């Protein structure tokens, strides 16, 4: 990958990270997912180029951009992991609420009559 290709790849990754940061702040998970393909594609190309020695002989500016992208990638990863953890905790709480909800009634002997998958309302004889 030559200098122009590396800089074009860096430009694309930086723009993708800017968009991703906006979506993270807004909590727009679908939009973050839509950016994933572009991000993975260009980060993979950059990683392969670096492994082949494409940064040798590059200016300090290009190397600094790569370092900043690495730091940004780590920061975004932490935010995305926190979002994923928050969503999984929320799902656990919702499941717990559903499991803890006791919809039922009592029979003439005072024993609990449990209903499963109860929906709607039912009439009383009062």
N, C-alpha and C positions, 0 to 999 in steps of 0.2 A: 504494500500500500504506500503510495507516494505521499508527499507533503500535502498536496491539494486534497487527496482523498481522505487523509487523516483529519484535516481541518473540517472538511464537509461532514464527516462522521461525527466529529466533536460538536459541530454546530447542531446537528440533528438531535444528538443525545441531550445537549443543553436545553434545546427547545422542548423536548419531550419531558425533561425533568421540571421545567418551569410549569408546563401544563399539569403535570402530575402533582406538583406542590399545590396548585390552585384547587385541584380536585380533592386532595387530602384535606385541605383547610375546610372545604365545603362538605366533606363527607360523601362525595359522589363516587361510590364504589364502582358502578357500571362504567363510568368514564375512565376510571383508573384501569379497569380491566381491558378496555378498548385500546389503551396506550401500550399495554404490555407487549403486544407482538412487535411493534416498532422498537420499543426499548430493548427487548431481548435480542432482536435481530442486529441492531447497531452495536450494542454492547458486546455481543458475540464476535462481530467483525473486528471491533477495536481490540478485543482481547486476543484474538488470533493474530492480528497484526503486531501487537506488542510482543507476543510469544515468538514471532518470527524476526524480532529485532527492529521493528519499524521506528522505534523511538531513538535509536542510535543516530546521532547527528542532527536531531531535531532541536529547534530553539528552546530556550528555557521557558518561553511563553507557552509553547505547546505542552511541554512536560508539566507545567503548573496547571494548565487546563485539565489534564488527565488526573492529576492529584485532586483537584477540586471536584471533579466528577466522581472520583472514588469516595470522597467524603460525603458528597450529596447522596450517592447511592446508599451508603451506610445509614445516613440520617433517614432517608425515605423508607428504607427497610425497617428501621425501628418504629416509625410511625405506622406503617402497614401492619406490622406484627401486633402493635397495640390495638389497632382497629379490629384485626381478626380476633384477638383475645377478648376484646369488649363485646363483639358480636357473639362469640361462643358463650360467654358468661350470660348474656342476655337470653340466648336460646335455652340455656340451662335453667334460668329463673322462670321462663315461660313454661317449660316442661314441668318444673316443680309446682308451679301454680296449678297447672292442669291436673297433676297427680294429687295435689292436696285438696282440690275442690271436691267436696262430698255432696253430691246431688242425691237426695234420697228422701225417704219418709219413714214413718214408724207404723208398725202394724198394731192391731188391737191389743197385743200383749206387751207393747213398749219396745219390742225388738226393732232394730234398725233394718230398713229395707233399702238396699243400695240400688241405684239405677246406674246403668252404664250408657254413655253416649246420649245423655238426656238433652233434648232440644225443645225449645218453645216453652209454652206454659201449660199448666194443667189446672183444672177447676177444683175448688174445694166444695164441700157440702155445707159450709157454714151459713 
